[in-house]
Amino acid sequence: MITPGKRTQDFGFDPESGVVTMTLPASFSYSEALHYLSRSPLECLHLVEDRRIYKLLELEPLEEPVLIEISEQEQGCLLLRSVEGKPLSPSAGQAAVSYIQEWFDLKRDVTPFYVMAERDPLLSKLAEDYAGLRIIGVPDLFEALSWAVVGQQVNLTFAYTMKKRLVESYGLRKEWNGRTLWRFPKPADIASLTVEELRQLQLTTKKAEFLIGIAKLMDSGDLTKEALASAATSQEAERQLTSIRGIGPWTANYVMMRCMRDTSAFPIGDAGLQNALKASLQRTEKPSADEIRAIFEPWHPWEAYAVFYLWRSLS
């Protein structure tokens, strides 16, 4: 079992090179993060090569996204740098650190999760096998909602295919060193489209309508991450999300889990979760929804982390 330890999270900045050094919490595995980020060759929003992560980040207002390289200098320490010639400024370095802290859920004290998991017959082996795994998030609300809608009732490979088509048709493109990286489309990029245009990507009519409707809500400011974050309870946040056309309980809980960082959220109807539980319980059939609720009840308020570890057991 991983021991969280006392390492403090901090960062340093070299003004000459623009390189940022991040000190990580002890209960974080860079290898597990790389494993998750490398799960599909169709991924277009980041690139993993030689244990380095490349991602376009919007770090300063009114400027083009910056291509950031993330690497592990040594265990417990990450290096962040721009790979496009212009060094990061102090403010851009701070913004990059903030993004990665949210992306990898680095500010969370996961000690209670590990304490709980160590005593649990189902979670204990998962927590030991994948020690240091944290929920890799989707910090941008529109991206999280779009990804969830695209992934409704299709397998993961086809969902990645649909996301890739959406990003390459309407996202921002950056060429670097013979590679192409992308930024996810903004709500305004999708809000002005027609259903027929999105149907060209092989999205269903319903999903096209859902994406355009969500984009319009976000572009107008009627739906914001800040407003969702201010909801008094998880149930209220879920109610707000499910009041939007195209967002049901699975989509709402997926977004609350990976974007809003609600550790008690979990998409109970998720096929991957059901398959992971079936394997972990050595069953011949998937557990029912009532069984899943009963299994998860002792894990409150760490349901989201339990889901992520169960998903990890499938790969």
Helices and strands as residue ranges (DSSP letters): E 10-13, E 20-23, H 30-37, E 47-49, E 52-57, E 66-74, E 77-82, H 90-103, H 111-118, H 123-129, H 141-150, H 156-170, E 172-176, E 179-183, H 187-191, H 195-199, H 205-219, H 225-229, H 234-242, H 249-258, H 271-280, H 289-296, G 297-299, H 303-312
